[in-house]
Amino acid sequence: MKITINGITCDADAGQTVLQAARANGIYIPSLCYHDKTGVAGKCRVCVAEVEDMRGLQATCTLPVREGMKIDTQSEKALAAQRLVVDLLLSTGRHDCISCEKNGICELQDAAYYLGIERPSIQYADVQKGIDESSAFIRVDRNKCISCGRCVAGCNDVVVNEVLDFGRRGHETSIIFDTDSPMGASTCVQCGECVQLCPVGALIEKKSIGKARSWEIEKVRTTCPYCGV
Ligand code: FES
């Protein structure tokens, strides 16, 4: 079928969402909670757009395509809403990009760059959520977590380890391991799925810390000599 995104005619398949169709056609829509592996979450609301014949802003990651659909992700209203979400996320965490291991491969940074946000416009109270270094393999920096839920969905629905969840309250809401144990003392098997799914620098493989900047690293396909994966 044919749909139009930002004035560009695109091919789309039945069953796709607007966000999936946009990606397949090389059109960027900022998104944070959606991942191909974990599927639709509809939580972050960064991917909103105006759609002809529909009232209000629509989350493109949850919206199925239909023939002739006209979507505008760059209308004044859509961009203002996208900016507000990213601005608030930047305002409520410690996203010190210069020293962050995910600098250059961070999806929040991508969204901020696309939306022209240089720095957060609001400064909230500096709530320190803490860094968990208890695991031998993974650093958990809750100050960078944007609560997108991708790691939780990956742990529970993809690898079915059922260790990660959200816990605590209000502005202290955070990912937790088991009933809020340090990661290293939890039942986590250190499979690294959560690290792969994290869009920001909240979950980082320790062995990569300080080794190289993202643009100096080349990804290659390998087979693990221990487990064969
Ligand atoms: Fe659509 Fe998060 S990517 S709501």
Boltz pocket constraint, residues with backbone or C-beta under 6 A from the ligand:
constraints:
  - pocket:
      binder: B
      contacts: [[A, 30], [A, 31], [A, 32], [A, 33], [A, 34], [A, 41], [A, 42], [A, 43], [A, 44], [A, 45], [A, 46], [A, 47], [A, 48], [A, 59], [A, 60], [A, 61], [A, 62]]
      max_distance: 6.0
